[in-house]
Amino acid sequence: MIDPAAGNYSALDVPEVLQRLFYPRPEPGFSQVPASSRDLLIPVAEGVAVGARLHPAGAAAPTILFFHGNGEIVADYDELAPFYRRQGVNFLPVDYRGYGRSGGVPTVSAMMRDCHTILAFTRQWLPEQGYTGPLMVMGRSLGSAPALELAASYPEQIAALIVESGFAYAGPLLQLLGVNLAAIGFKEMAGFRNVDKIRAYPGPTLIIHVEDDHIIPARDGQALYDASAALDKTLLKIPHANHNDILLQGFTVYMAAVQALVERISRP
């Protein structure tokens, strides 16, 4: 188990990184909440809350706590959410500080600290609202960092892990984004350590990656899969797709893989 207090991400909380890693945008005009869905504001610090939106499927259904990519917001997933619901999954995407309806300003330290608070809130709030199914954690792209942080820190609390377009190593990603690693004195051990964290999670794991990802190469998905400690683990490679059209090109196999994982953890 990873000690949550051990993570020090201050080396990444510099303008050269933050300006390239985060692309916060508000939810314009606070769009209408889809019918039967529910908006939440999760307190993460004094005077600061992050937005979330629950798309419910059923009281006993498993719930996916979802951390999205760096240019996305919770409302972007309103069109995808009904497909999760049809699969019998409660879908709960959450934002970062400064995104959507959230307050505050995004930093790496805040994102990695807030995910612990978000998980604790979710684990208390769901049963209070009558949702009793298992809790899964999923992260896309940047969201793979908080998802893996939680999986490594609380493996006994998380029924399954899904990583979509996740990165194994921070250095190459930061370089691609235009960060001069030498100028900021970055060392990989001061990064997210996603590969180390996935080794600490033994539960059912699904890694999804496209073969032609121009931002996070397919080898990162392979590295996460190889490092995974799970006995039940799957690597889904989607051909002819890129980082931002993964669902457009591979929607059927993507959702089938998620459904298969949900069915495995839902068996009595």
Rosetta blueprint (number, residue, H / E / L):
1 M L
2 I L
3 D L
4 P H
5 A H
6 A H
7 G L
8 N L
9 Y L
10 S H
11 A H
12 L H
13 D L
14 V L
15 P H
16 E H
17 V H
18 L H
19 Q H
20 R H
21 L H
22 F L
23 Y L
24 P L
25 R L
26 P E
27 E L
28 P L
29 G L
30 F L
31 S L
32 Q L
33 V L
34 P L
35 A L
36 S L
37 S L
38 R E
39 D E
40 L E
41 L E
42 I E
43 P E
44 V E
45 A E
46 E L
47 G L
48 V E
49 A E
50 V E
51 G E
52 A E
53 R E
54 L E
55 H E
56 P L
57 A L
58 G L
59 A L
60 A L
61 A L
62 P L
63 T E
64 I E
65 L E
66 F E
67 F E
68 H L
69 G L
70 N L
71 G L
72 E L
73 I L
74 V H
75 A H
76 D H
77 Y H
78 D L
79 E L
80 L L
81 A H
82 P H
83 F H
84 Y H
85 R H
86 R H
87 Q L
88 G L
89 V L
90 N E
91 F E
92 L E
93 P E
94 V E
95 D L
96 Y L
97 R L
98 G L
99 Y L
100 G E
101 R L
102 S L
103 G L
104 G L
105 V L
106 P L
107 T L
108 V H
109 S H
110 A H
111 M H
112 M H
113 R H
114 D H
115 C H
116 H H
117 T H
118 I H
119 L H
120 A H
121 F H
122 T H
123 R H
124 Q H
125 W H
126 L H
127 P H
128 E H
129 Q L
130 G L
131 Y L
132 T L
133 G L
134 P L
135 L E
136 M E
137 V E
138 M E
139 G E
140 R E
141 S H
142 L H
143 G H
144 S H
145 A H
146 P H
147 A H
148 L H
149 E H
150 L H
151 A H
152 A H
153 S H
154 Y L
155 P H
156 E H
157 Q H
158 I L
159 A L
160 A E
161 L E
162 I E
163 V E
164 E E
165 S L
166 G L
167 F L
168 A L
169 Y L
170 A H
171 G H
172 P H
173 L H
174 L H
175 Q H
176 L H
177 L L
178 G L
179 V L
180 N L
181 L H
182 A H
183 A H
184 I H
185 G L
186 F L
187 K L
188 E H
189 M H
190 A H
191 G L
192 F L
193 R L
194 N H
195 V H
196 D H
197 K H
198 I H
199 R L
200 A L
201 Y L
202 P L
203 G L
204 P L
205 T E
206 L E
207 I E
208 I E
209 H E
210 V E
211 E L
212 D L
213 D L
214 H L
215 I L
216 I L
217 P L
218 A H
219 R H
220 D H
221 G H
222 Q H
223 A H
224 L H
225 Y H
226 D H
227 A H
228 S L
229 A L
230 A L
231 L L
232 D L
233 K E
234 T E
235 L E
236 L E
237 K E
238 I E
239 P L
240 H L
241 A L
242 N L
243 H L
244 N L
245 D L
246 I H
247 L H
248 L H
249 Q H
250 G H
251 F H
252 T H
253 V H
254 Y H
255 M H
256 A H
257 A H
258 V H
259 Q H
260 A H
261 L H
262 V H
263 E H
264 R H
265 I H
266 S H
267 R L
268 P L
